[in-house]
Amino acid sequence: MNEHPSGQRVLDPLEQDTARQALLDVRREVAKAVVGQDATVTGMLIALLSHGHVLLEGVPGVAKTLLVRALSAALDLDTKRVQFTPDLMPGDVTGSLVYDSHTSEFTFREGPVFTNLMLADEINRTPPKTQASLLEAMEERQVSVDGQPRPLPSPFLVAATQNPVEYEGTYPLPEAQLDRFLLKLTMPLPERADEMEVIRRHAAGFDPRDLAAAGVRKVADAQDLERARRAVAHVDVATEIVGYIVDVVRATRSAPSFLLGVSPRGATALLNTSRAWAWLSGRTFVTPDDVKALALPCLRHRVALQPEAQMDGVRVDDVLGSILASVPVPR
């Protein structure tokens, strides 16, 4: 392991290969329980490598919860699930002070946010007040109760789910909340062959509540993830690539179909995720193709369509695709 000019230790090539293979093995383990969602699993790994959070969008029954559980099992990380409902209070998520009659004192009882992977199921079913309780946790990696900050475990990732077609009884996520998510990953319905494999596994006795019986085992841990994060931080990003990212982001702000463009935080997110994808792909530098690969999941939730565009049935991904096709690519 070498010393970086910044003072951080840099993994040597063998250590990097070991850490990379451990994370690639995670994808194989998750596939034992979840069929046909390889891109989503890769997105979750990129979010973990980039210290970010993920918004999972898909209709019920596409294995959103199972994916998070399988991922935590393969990485040997603690996970907790919160069902977001209209009557959920902020303290139910972050924790609260509880009076102890024996000591006549208030003690802090940790909420489910104190974990490594928190599944916020149907996050848009709870009022904005409770949604906002996650803002500090997602950005600062801590929660403040009674004026006292309490750090969260590391690593920490919020995987929030929402249904893309059900609007009754839901509360749309505000822009400030959406901007806290590093990636918005869409989980489509499986292809016919994948759906047949799902049914075949269930016919053979697959139990989604028993991942050990499905053969999902630990192949990496928090130490492997930390080593991988250090390696990702030293992936080279040329000035031309930085300019390309900025040009793509700035183009969203002038697109006629968009009411709201991507913020500077979105540009930073695109940089970090492109680095993580480049490293997972075995490279020490970022290419324009890395930026293009992460542009949609990284930016689609950070923009807002004009009302007229919504009425015309314009899709956010189509507009972003047009922007990527029009912005000059550095050579």
C-alpha positions in Angstrom: 0.0 0.0 0.0 1.4 3.4 -1.1 1.1 6.9 0.3 -1.0 9.4 -1.7 0.1 13.1 -1.7 -3.1 13.9 0.2 -1.8 11.7 3.1 -4.3 8.8 2.4 -3.0 5.3 1.9 -3.5 4.0 -1.6 -4.3 0.3 -2.2 -1.8 -1.5 -4.4 -3.1 -3.3 -7.5 -3.4 -6.7 -5.8 -5.4 -5.3 -2.9 -7.6 -3.4 -5.4 -8.3 -6.5 -7.4 -9.2 -8.4 -4.2 -11.6 -5.7 -3.1 -13.2 -5.4 -6.6 -13.7 -9.1 -6.9 -15.3 -9.2 -3.5 -17.9 -6.6 -4.6 -18.4 -8.4 -7.9 -19.1 -11.6 -6.0 -21.8 -9.7 -4.2 -23.7 -9.4 -7.4 -23.5 -13.1 -7.9 -24.9 -13.9 -4.4 -27.8 -11.4 -4.8 -28.7 -13.1 -8.1 -29.3 -16.3 -6.1 -32.4 -14.6 -4.7 -33.3 -11.8 -7.2 -33.6 -12.6 -10.9 -33.1 -10.2 -13.7 -32.2 -7.0 -11.7 -28.4 -6.9 -12.3 -28.4 -3.3 -13.2 -30.2 -2.4 -10.0 -27.8 -4.4 -7.9 -24.9 -2.7 -9.6 -26.5 0.7 -8.9 -26.8 -0.2 -5.2 -23.1 -1.1 -5.1 -22.2 2.2 -6.8 -24.2 4.0 -4.2 -22.4 2.3 -1.4 -19.0 3.0 -3.0 -20.1 6.7 -3.4 -21.5 7.2 0.1 -24.9 7.8 -1.4 -28.6 6.7 -1.1 -30.9 5.1 -3.5 -34.6 5.7 -4.5 -36.0 2.4 -5.9 -39.0 2.8 -8.1 -41.1 -0.1 -9.3 -44.5 -1.7 -9.1 -45.2 -4.0 -6.2 -43.8 -7.5 -6.5 -40.5 -6.8 -8.4 -38.4 -7.8 -5.4 -37.4 -4.4 -4.0 -37.4 -5.5 -0.4 -35.8 -8.9 -1.2 -33.0 -7.1 -3.1 -32.0 -5.0 -0.1 -32.1 -8.0 2.2 -30.0 -10.1 -0.1 -27.5 -7.3 -0.6 -27.1 -6.9 3.2 -26.7 -10.6 3.6 -23.9 -10.8 1.0 -22.1 -7.8 2.5 -22.7 -8.9 6.1 -24.3 -5.6 7.0 -27.1 -4.8 9.4 -30.4 -3.9 7.8 -33.8 -2.6 9.1 -37.1 -2.0 7.3 -39.5 0.8 8.0 -43.0 0.7 6.6 -43.8 4.4 5.9 -47.5 5.1 6.7 -49.6 8.2 7.0 -49.4 8.0 10.9 -45.6 7.5 11.1 -43.9 10.1 13.3 -40.3 11.4 12.9 -39.4 9.8 16.3 -40.5 6.4 14.9 -37.6 6.7 12.4 -34.9 8.6 14.2 -35.5 7.5 17.8 -36.7 9.5 20.8 -36.1 10.2 24.5 -37.9 7.8 26.8 -38.5 8.4 30.5 -37.1 5.7 32.7 -39.1 5.6 36.0 -36.3 3.6 37.7 -33.7 6.3 37.2 -36.1 9.3 36.9 -34.1 10.2 33.7 -34.8 10.4 30.0 -32.8 7.9 27.9 -32.4 7.8 24.2 -34.0 4.9 22.4 -32.5 4.4 18.9 -34.8 4.3 15.9 -34.5 2.0 12.9 -32.3 4.6 11.2 -29.4 3.4 13.3 -28.4 0.6 10.9 -26.2 0.1 7.8 -28.9 -0.5 5.2 -32.3 1.1 6.0 -35.2 0.1 3.8 -37.7 3.0 3.7 -40.6 1.1 2.2 -43.2 3.3 0.3 -41.6 6.5 1.5 -44.1 8.6 -0.3 -47.0 7.3 1.8 -45.9 9.3 4.9 -46.4 13.1 5.3 -43.6 15.6 4.5 -42.8 16.1 8.2 -41.7 12.5 8.6 -40.0 12.4 5.2 -38.0 15.4 6.4 -36.8 13.5 9.4 -34.4 11.7 7.1 -32.8 14.8 5.6 -30.2 15.2 8.3 -29.5 11.4 8.5 -28.9 11.2 4.7 -26.8 14.3 4.4 -24.9 14.5 7.7 -24.9 10.8 8.7 -26.3 11.7 12.1 -29.6 12.5 13.8 -30.1 15.3 16.4 -32.4 14.6 19.3 -32.9 17.2 22.1 -30.1 19.2 20.5 -27.6 16.4 20.7 -26.1 14.9 17.5 -25.9 11.2 17.4 -23.7 9.6 14.7 -25.0 6.8 12.5 -23.2 3.6 11.8 -20.8 3.4 8.8 -21.6 2.4 6.1 -25.1 3.9 6.0 -27.4 3.8 3.1 -31.1 4.6 2.7 -32.9 2.5 0.1 -36.3 4.1 -0.3 -39.1 2.5 -2.4 -42.1 4.0 -4.2 -44.7 2.9 -6.6 -44.6 4.7 -9.9 -48.3 4.4 -10.8 -50.2 4.8 -7.5 -50.9 8.3 -6.4 -53.9 8.0 -4.1 -52.9 8.4 -0.4 -49.3 9.5 -1.3 -47.2 12.6 -0.7 -44.8 13.4 -3.5 -41.2 13.8 -2.3 -40.1 17.5 -2.3 -37.1 18.5 -4.4 -34.9 18.9 -1.3 -35.6 15.3 -0.4 -35.2 13.9 -3.9 -31.8 15.7 -4.3 -30.5 13.8 -1.3 -30.8 10.5 -3.2 -27.6 9.8 -5.2 -29.5 7.5 -7.7 -33.0 6.8 -8.8 -33.1 3.2 -10.0 -36.1 1.9 -11.8 -36.9 -1.8 -11.4 -38.9 -3.0 -14.5 -41.1 -6.0 -14.7 -39.0 -9.0 -15.6 -38.6 -10.4 -19.2 -40.4 -13.6 -19.9 -37.4 -15.8 -19.4 -36.6 -14.1 -16.1 -40.2 -14.5 -14.9 -40.1 -18.1 -15.8 -37.0 -18.6 -13.7 -38.7 -16.8 -10.8 -41.7 -19.2 -11.0 -39.4 -22.2 -11.4 -37.5 -21.3 -8.3 -40.7 -20.9 -6.3 -42.0 -24.2 -7.6 -38.8 -25.8 -6.4 -39.4 -24.4 -2.9 -37.7 -21.1 -2.8 -38.6 -19.1 0.3 -37.8 -15.3 0.0 -37.8 -15.1 3.9 -35.0 -17.7 4.1 -32.0 -16.3 2.2 -29.6 -18.9 3.8 -31.6 -21.7 2.3 -31.4 -20.0 -1.1 -27.6 -20.1 -0.8 -27.0 -16.4 -0.3 -23.8 -16.2 1.8 -21.4 -13.5 3.0 -18.8 -12.8 0.4 -17.7 -9.3 1.5 -17.9 -7.1 4.6 -17.6 -3.5 5.7 -13.8 -3.6 5.6 -13.9 -4.7 1.9 -16.3 -1.9 1.2 -14.0 0.7 3.0 -11.0 -0.5 1.0 -13.0 -0.2 -2.2 -14.1 3.3 -1.3 -10.5 4.4 -0.8 -9.6 3.0 -4.2 -12.5 4.8 -5.9 -11.4 8.1 -4.4 -8.2 7.9 -6.4 -9.7 7.1 -9.8 -8.4 9.8 -12.1 -10.8 12.3 -13.6 -9.4 14.4 -16.5 -10.2 18.0 -16.9 -12.0 17.2 -20.1 -14.3 14.8 -18.3 -15.1 17.4 -15.6 -16.0 19.8 -18.3 -18.2 17.2 -20.0 -20.1 16.6 -16.7 -20.6 20.3 -16.2 -21.8 20.8 -19.8 -24.4 18.0 -19.4 -25.7 19.4 -16.1 -25.9 23.0 -17.4 -27.7 21.8 -20.5 -30.6 20.5 -18.2 -31.1 24.0 -16.9 -31.7 25.5 -20.3 -33.8 22.6 -21.8 -37.2 23.9 -22.8 -39.0 20.8 -21.4 -37.5 21.2 -17.9 -38.9 23.6 -15.3 -36.1 22.7 -13.0 -32.6 21.7 -14.0 -29.9 19.7 -12.1 -28.1 21.4 -9.2 -24.4 21.5 -8.5 -24.9 18.6 -6.1 -26.2 16.6 -9.0 -22.9 17.3 -11.0 -20.9 16.1 -8.0 -23.0 13.0 -7.8 -22.5 12.2 -11.4 -18.7 12.6 -10.9 -18.7 10.3 -7.9 -20.8 7.6 -9.4 -18.8 7.7 -12.7 -15.7 7.1 -10.7 -17.2 4.2 -8.9 -18.4 2.6 -12.1 -15.0 3.1 -13.7 -13.3 1.3 -10.8 -15.8 -1.6 -10.8 -15.1 -1.9 -14.5 -11.4 -2.3 -13.7 -10.1 1.1 -14.8 -8.2 3.8 -13.0 -9.7 6.6 -15.0 -13.2 7.9 -16.0 -14.3 7.9 -19.6 -17.3 9.7 -21.3 -19.0 6.4 -21.5 -18.9 6.1 -17.7 -20.6 9.5 -17.4 -23.3 8.5 -20.0 -23.9 5.2 -18.2 -24.7 6.9 -14.9 -26.4 10.1 -16.3 -30.0 8.8 -16.3 -30.1 7.2 -12.8 -28.1 10.1 -11.4 -30.1 13.0 -12.9 -33.6 11.8 -13.6 -35.0 12.7 -10.1 -33.2 16.0 -10.0 -35.2 17.6 -12.8 -38.8 18.6 -13.2 -40.8 18.8 -16.4 -42.8 21.8 -17.5 -46.5 21.4 -17.1 -47.0 21.6 -20.8 -44.4 18.8 -21.3 -46.2 16.6 -18.8 -49.5 17.1 -20.6 -47.8 16.1 -23.9 -46.6 12.9 -22.3 -42.9 13.8 -22.5 -40.6 11.5 -20.5 -37.7 12.8 -18.4 -35.4 10.0 -19.6 -36.1 10.9 -23.2 -35.2 14.6 -22.6 -32.0 13.5 -20.8 -31.2 11.2 -23.6 -31.5 14.0 -26.1 -29.2 16.2 -24.0 -26.6 13.4 -23.9 -26.8 13.1 -27.7 -26.4 16.8 -28.2 -23.6 17.7 -25.7 -20.2 17.3 -27.4 -18.2 14.3 -26.1 -14.5 15.0 -25.3 -11.9 12.9 -27.1 
